[in-house]
Amino acid sequence: MNIYIQLAYLIASVLFIIGIKKMNKTSEARNGNLISSVGMLIAILATVVQVEAISLIDIFICMIIGSAIGLYTAYKVEMTQMPEMVAVFNGFGGLASVFVSISDYWLKSQEHVINIDIITVISIMLSVFIGGITFTGSMIAWGKLSGKVNGNAIIFKGQHPLNLVLFIVSVVLSVLAVIYQADYIYIIILTVVSFILGVLVVIPIGGADMPVVISLLNSYSGMAACTTGFVLNNNVLIVAGALVGASGIILTNIMCKAMNRSLVSVLLGGFGATNTSGGAAGGSDIVVKEVGVEEAAMLFDSASSVIVVPGYGMAVAQAQHIIKELMEQCEKRNIDFRFAIHPVAGRMPGHMNVLLAESNVPYDKLIEMDDINDDFANTDIVFVVGANDVVNPAARTNPQSPIYGMPILNADKARTVIVSKRSMGKGYAGVENELFGYPNCLMLFGDAKQTITKVVGELKES
């Protein structure tokens, strides 16, 4: 039987790798997700067969309850809440690692295993430590994204030294837990310290940097799962955790490059602390030019090329479907219509891709920043829908700006820029956008879905 279980684990691991590989292309992402899900089902069923601690009936009852909760949540959650959902998933993954590792530690002590082998006990400590940080850190990230916790960077004097002291304390507690395995107090204190450290590591991170934080915490949850695999001597959990941990670190590195920040600064904490005083040149004295629905429709009608820059505001307004209609109207007029995707647009990596895929925008219309940035100068209209920081020229022109040096989409270089916004509110980084005062920029104020619906209506009538 063990041979068949290990074979099932091997098949599951291969499906995980194929699924992640397919995630690399937008057109294959859904199939990749499905393939990975099948792999996970195989891994779960194989694990259920060899479990002896509880009955199969109990396991399947738990699976049904968990599946029901997941299905209900999947249908209920809005697309704008997807980043919060990802943060919660990361947190629960970390918490599961903590519970499994502590329970295994307790079970072995009850079975009078006085000296747990060194690999297992070290894996338990790592699982508890990383899982604890992942849980509370993800909960803080969820709070920031949902507005229940202050989205600004929360910094206090001596924050970094305190984090360092807590890390050293965690190492000492882990060593003591290895030496004195019969005493539970050390692993309990380690759990508490890891929970505290998770909070302290994430609170100094500003809301604008949440895409990086989410990918990093996702990596943490994978590493926690991997170490838990060593605790349980479960090969598929080791492989799956390693895949998630490695892919999360790679994605974090990509996000860091997109924000022009170093991975070290993220790992050390304090990442994303911003000084909002360094805003756009001119600050609140920016003078904007408004455009009406009819004039905007005329501009689209006379254009030969259009690039849409989507942002979180598009998700809030649920405007992706009406933008698809705008694309169809423009293409009827032989207008070249594309979407420019910034790596950190939205609240999580790939947020805009998911939204536009939901409205069935063709995958070849979604162009990454590096591939489209040179095209803005030859574009008639750039339509910025709910994006802000990722098109702010202050990142190039204002050394005092918190986002200075961050790679941005060169929307300001287009012949005409139309910005769809509810108001002149600042972006998630909390700084003014110089673009709004540029002579080639027109502001289309109002709810994105409503105003774009009117623009599409005008185009249909023309």
N, C-alpha and C positions, 0 to 999 in steps of 0.2 A: 504493500500500500504506500509506503514511504516513497518508492520510486515514482509512482503515479502522481503523488502530491508534488514532488520536486519537478516533475515534467510539466505539470500544470503551472507551477511558479515560473518555469522557464518560458513557457508560451506567453504567460501574462507579462513578463518582463520585456519580451520581444514586442508585444503589442504596445506597451508603454512607449518604447523607443520609436516605433513606427508612428504612433500617434503624435508624439512631440515633434518628430521630423515634419509631419504634415502641417503642424501649426505654423511652420515657417512661411507658408504661403496662404494668403487670405482665401483663395479659391478652394483650398483643401482643408481649411481649419475645421469646418464642421465634421467632415469625415474623420479627421484626426481625433477630434473629441469623442466621436462615437467609438472608434477603434480602442482608444484608451479606456473608455467606459466598459467595453467588453472585457478587456484585460483585467480591470478591477473586479468585475463580477466573477471571473474565473479564479482570481486570487482569493476572493472572499469565500467562495464555495469550497476551494481546496483547504483553506484554513479551518472552515467549519467542520470538515470531515475529521480533522485530527485533534480537535479540541475535546478535552475530557473533563474540564472543570465544571461545566454546566451542560445541561441536556440540549439536544438539537432543537427541541420545541422552544426552550427559553431563547436560544439564539435567533430563531426565525421570528419570534415575537418582537425581539429588539430590532431586527432588520425591518419588519413591517412598520413599527412605530417610527423608526428613523426615516424610512422611505416616505411615509405619509407626511412627516414634518417637512422634509426636503421638497416634496412635490407641492405642498401648500405654499411654502415660501417662494418657490420658483415662479408660481403663477401670480403671487401677490406682489412681489417686489417690482418696483418701477425701474426702468432703465437708468434713471438718474440716481437710484439707490444702489446700483450694482457695485460701485467701489466700496461702499459700506459693507455690502454683503461679502465681498472678497476679504475684507479685513476681519469680519466675524469668522469666516471659514478658517482663515489663518490662525486666529486666536483659539478656536475650538480644537484645531489640529495640535497646537502646542499644549493645550490643557489635557488632551487625551494622552499625549506622551508623558506628561507629569503623572497622571493617575495610573497609567499602566506600569511605569517604572517604580513608583512607590509601592504599588500593590505587589509587584514581583519581588521587591526587596523584603516586604513584610511576609510574603508567602514562603520565601526561602528561609527566613528566620523561624517561622512557625514549624517548618519541616526540619529545623535544627541543622540547617546547613551553616555551620559556624563560619567557615571561610569560603565565601563566594569567590569564584575564580576572578582574577584581576581584570580580565577583559570585560566580564559582565558587570562588575561593580563600578568600573570606570564609566562604562556605557550608561549605567543607571544615573550616575552623577551628572554626566553630560546631558542626558535626556531631561532630567529634572531642571537643570540650569537653563538650557536653551529653550525648553518648552515653557518654563515659567516666564522668561523674558518675552517670548513670542505671544503668550496669552495676554498679559497685561499691556504690552506694547501695542498689540492689535486692537485691544479694547479702547485705548487712548486714540489710536488712529481712527477707529470707528466713531468715537465721540467727536473728534475734530471734523471729520467729513460730514457728519450728520448735524453739526452745529450744537451739539450738547456739551462740547468742551471748546474753550476758546481756541479758535483756529490759528491765532498768532503764536509765534515762538515764545514759550514761557521760560525765561532765563533768570537765574538767581546767582548770587556770588558764591563761589566755591563749588559750583555744580560739577565741573569736570573732576576735581580732586575727590569729591564725594563718590562719584561713579567709580573712580579708580579704587578707592578704599573698599567699596562694596564688592568689586570684582576680586580683590585680594582676599577679602573675607570669604567669598564663595570658594575660592581655591583652597583656603585653609579648612573650611568646613567639609569640602569634598575629601581631602586627605584624612581628616579625622573620621569621616564616615567609613572610609576604606579600612582604616586601622581598627576602629571599634565598631565592627559591623553589628554587634548585638544591641547597640544603643541607638534608638530611633531619633533621638533629639537632634542630631547633627543634620540628618536629611530633611527633617521638618524645618529647621532654621534655614537651611539652604533653599528650600522651596519659598519661604517667606522673602528671603533676600532677593531671589531671582524675580519674584513678583514686583518688589519695590524697584529693582534695577530696570525692569521693563518699562515702568512708568517714567522714570527719570531719563531714560535714553530717548524716549519719543516726545515728551512735552516740549523740548527746545526746538523741535522741528516745525517750521511754518507750514501752513496749509498749502502754499503753492508748491511745496516739494513732496506732497503726498504720493504722487505716482512712483517716486523713487522709494519712499518708505514702504509702500505696499509690496513692491517687488522684493525688497530686502526682507521684510517679514515673511513673505512667501518662501524665500530661501531658508530662513530660520526654521519655519515649520517643517520643511523638507529635511533639514539636518537633524531636527529633533526626532522625526520619524525614523530616519536612518539609524540613529543611536538606539532607538527603541527596538529596531530590528535586531541589533546585536544582543539586546537584553533578552529578547524572546527567542533568539536563534532562528529568526524567520528571514529566509533569503529574499523573498519578494519584497518585504518591507524595507530591507536594506537597499535593494536596487531602486525601488520607487522613491524612497527618501533621498537617495543620492542624486537621482535624476531631477527631482524637484529642487533640491538644494543647489545643484550645479547650474541648472537653467535659470533659477532665480538670481544667482550671483551674476551670471552673464547678462541677464536683462537689467539688473541693477547697474551694471557697468555701462550698458547702452544708455540708460536713463541719465546717469551721471554725465556722460559725454554730451547728451542733449541739453543738460543744464549747465554745462561747463564747470562741473564740480568734481572733486576727487572722491574715489571710493573710501579712502582713509577718513576723510572728513565726515562721511556718513557713519562709518563704523564707530568713530570716536564720539559721536553725538554732537549736539549743537548745530547740526546741519540745517540750513535753511533759516537761520536767524537773520531777520531783515531789519534794516533801518529805513522806515518808510519816509523819512525826511529827504532821502535822496531820490525824489521822483523825477518827473519829466521836467525838462527845461521850461520854465514859465509856470509850472505847477498849475494851480487852479485858474490862472489867467489865460488858459488855452481858449482861443476863439474858434468855434466850430461852425460849419455850414450844414444846414439841414437840407434834406431832400424829401419830397413827397412821393407817395405811391405812384402817381401818374408819371412823374418825371423819371423815377427809378425804372418803371416799365419801358419808357422810351429809350433809356440808356441801354437796357438789356436788348431791346429790339434792334438797336443799331450797332451792337457789338459784333465782333467776329471771333472773340475769344473771351472766355470767362473762367476764372478759378475761384472756387469756394473754399474759404478757410473756416472749418467748423471748430467750435469750442464748447465748453460746458454749458453756456447759455442755450445752445441748440438743444442739448439734452433736457434742460429744465423746461424749455418751451415745447418739447416734443415736436420739433419742426422738421425732423429728418424726412418725413413722408411728403410734406409740401415742397421741400427742396428737391425731392425726386421729381415732382411734377414740374418745377421750374426748369430742371434739367431737360425734361422731355419737350417742353415748349421751346427752349433754346435750340435743342438739336433739330427740331422741325424747321428751324430757320438756318440750319447748317452752321450753327455756332459751336466752336470747339469748347466743350464744357468738361472741366476736371475738378478734382478735390485735392487740396494740399494738406497733408496730414503731418502735424508736428508730433514728435515722439511723446511729449508730455502734455498734449492737449487733453483736457478733461481732468478726471480725478484718478485715473488708473491707466496703466499701459494698454494701448489698443482700444481705449474707450470710444473714440470716434469711429474706428473701423467697425466695432460692434454695432453702434447705432445705425450707421449707413448700410451695413449689411442687412440689418433688420428691415429697412425700407427697400431692399433689393436693388441697391445701387450696384452696377456692374463692378467687379473687383478691379478691372483694369483702369477704372476711373480714379481709384485711390492711389495717389502718388506721394511717396515719402519726401520729406523735406530736402534731402540732399539731391534728389533726382529732379526736383521741380524749381528749386530756388533761382536758377539762372533764367527761367522762363518768365518770371514776373515782369521784367522790364519790357517784354514784348507782348504783354497781355493788356487787352482793352479795359476789362473790369475785374477787379478782385472783390469778391463779396464775402466780407467777414461776418460770420453769424455766431455771435456769442463767444468769440475768442477775444483775448485781450493781451495778456503778457507775451504770448508767443508771436505777436506781430508788433510789439512795442519797439520802435527804433532806439529808445533809450538804452537798450542792450548794446547798441553799437556806438552811440553818440555821447552818452552821459556817464562818465567814470564814477559819479557819486550815486548812481542808481544801484539798488540792491541786485538788479538783474543784469548789471553790466557784464559783458562777456558771454552771456548766454546765447547760443545760436538761435536765431529766430527766422521765421519765414519772411522773405523780402517783399511783403505785400505793399509797402510804401513806394516801391519802385514802379508800380503799375501806372498806366495812364490815368485810371480812375479807380478809387477805392470807395466802396459803399459799405458802411458798418451798420449792422443791425444790432441795436441795443435797446434795453428798456430805458436806460438813463445814462448819465455820465459817471456812473459808479466805477470805482477802481477794480482792477482784476484781483485774483486771489493772492497775488504777491503784495497787494496794498499800495501800488504806485500808480501815478498818473500815466496815461498813454500819450506820448508825443504825437502819435499818428493822427489822433483826432483833430489836431490843429493844422495838419499839413494842407496846403492849397489844393491838392488833388483828392482830398478825403471828404466824403459826404456822409452825414449821419442820418440813418433811417430809424427814428425812434419808435418804440412800441414793442409789444409782444411779438417775437419773431414769427411764430406760427400765424398770427393774425395778419401782420403786415405783409408777409411773403404770400399769403393766400390772396390778398388784394392785388399784389403785383402780378401773380399768375392770372388772376381774373382779368386784369387789364390786357395782358399779353394774349389771352384767348379771344378777347374782343377785337384786337387790332388786326 
